[in-house]
Amino acid sequence: MTQNVIEKSKKHLWLPFTQMKDYDEHPLIIESGNGIKVKDINGKEYYDGFSSVWLNVHGHRKKELDEAIIKQLGKIAHSTLLGMTNVPATELAETLTEISPEKLTRVFYSDSGAEAMEIALKMAFQYWKNIGKPEKQKFIAMKNGYHGDTIGAVSVGSIELFHHVYGPLMFDSYKAAIPYVYRSESGDPVQSRDECLYALELLLKEHHHEIAALSIESMVQGASGMIVMPAGYLAGVRELCTAYDVLMIVDEVATGFGRTGKMFACEHENVQPDLMAAGKGITGGYLPIAVTFATEDIYHAFYDEYKEQKTFFHGHSYTGNQLGCAVALENLRLFESENIVEQVAQKSKKVHLLLQDLHALPHVGDIRQLGFMCGAEIVQSKETKRPYPADRRVGYKVSLKMRELGMLTRPLGDVIAFLPPLASTAEEPEAMVSIMKEAIQEVTSLEH
Ligand SMILES: *Cc1c(COP(=O)(O)O)cnc(C)c1O
């Protein structure tokens, strides 16, 4: 049976973000999960060291979440949100606005983080049109930013690899530098923060009249390598957006729902976004629900007689899916009853200590962490911060070694991402970090 499924996977599947030649050499098929571990079809167990790509909160097969879905199934699985609503989607909307930054009072559902960002972009664009400033059509995107893989989301992203391929399909956006302290000239958080804010202000001064919105990940740039923004930066961006009358779209898809030790990472800096995208942890990692939050001011710019053509023209077949919303509601109940956010803030101190130990390795150049969102940047030379040549695929090799040792993650270039499920006990990260350590040591000892 096992061999048969593997053959089928090689014959028929095309996997996301995967060079299929790599997959064919190292196939992996997950069959079940329990707590913070998943099991493959051969019965081998792995720590879910990246929360199944940054989603999982309470571990797998969480009883309450399983039951919430079963209970909802007894009523209905799905009905549309076009022109009507359903019970769990409505209840969830209320709960979401209670936990989100207070200026965000409206929620618009979709099925993935990329869509939540597309929706925010379209809302920002149409907002200015609806209020009679149609000249504000452009966007500011952050260098190294990542907001998902649809064309709009990639257009406000800035990851060289993707732009190299799909660049001609994108709409143009202004790119603003973002402080990447480890690789900045000064290496000083305050200086690199201030330099970037200064450059952003120049850009805004010159172009604000044509700019609809700025999009930015919240506190941590995830996909480009877990780059944590220095204190004061996100708040500084907020101030500039306000001063120059540009909407601020904050992407909390990775950082939202407790991942960084706050319910939403923008709380670290008391930032109130105008639009905010969230997804990933919203259902505890169970079902594809995402959400775009908007302020009442933005909502009202679309509210009028139909003939005024201010309606927001966007929607997906499965928007507001009952099963997804029901499990999201139960997930958020668990956040409260199990005090997840505070727990993450506490436990991440222990993780910090564990990662310091990793930092001592001869090829670990930088450790970055905010809550349970961590990355270890592997370099060829710690003294000069010189990276390994990309074609050595050191990060990929480390992840394969970790897999062999019983832990899953996905590297971001040569940054090893470590995002344990939020409900991991204080001890579980210890076992996971020791696997990372062994894998990094073993792989780097073979490279020159
Ligand atoms: C994962 C991610 C997205 C895209 O979400 P999908 O659900 O994969 O479409 C967008 N923004 C950030 C910051 C992310 O980490």
PDBQT file of the ligand as one rigid body, heavy atoms in Angstrom, charges set to zero:
ROOT
HETATM    1  C1  LIG A 501       1.525  32.811   4.297  1.00  0.00    +0.000 C 
HETATM    2  C2  LIG A 501       1.441  34.277   4.132  1.00  0.00    +0.000 A 
HETATM    3  C3  LIG A 501       0.578  34.850   3.192  1.00  0.00    +0.000 A 
HETATM    4  C4  LIG A 501      -0.214  34.021   2.226  1.00  0.00    +0.000 C 
HETATM    5  O1  LIG A 501      -1.159  33.234   2.839  1.00  0.00    +0.000 OA
HETATM    6  P1  LIG A 501      -1.758  31.986   2.029  1.00  0.00    +0.000 P 
HETATM    7  O2  LIG A 501      -2.821  31.474   2.931  1.00  0.00    +0.000 OA
HETATM    8  O3  LIG A 501      -0.614  31.032   1.858  1.00  0.00    +0.000 OA
HETATM    9  O4  LIG A 501      -2.252  32.501   0.747  1.00  0.00    +0.000 OA
HETATM   10  C5  LIG A 501       0.496  36.226   3.153  1.00  0.00    +0.000 A 
HETATM   11  N1  LIG A 501       1.231  36.995   3.959  1.00  0.00    +0.000 NA
HETATM   12  C6  LIG A 501       2.070  36.486   4.854  1.00  0.00    +0.000 A 
HETATM   13  C7  LIG A 501       2.837  37.402   5.735  1.00  0.00    +0.000 C 
HETATM   14  C8  LIG A 501       2.227  35.114   4.966  1.00  0.00    +0.000 A 
HETATM   15  O5  LIG A 501       3.102  34.596   5.822  1.00  0.00    +0.000 OA
ENDROOT
TORSDOF 0
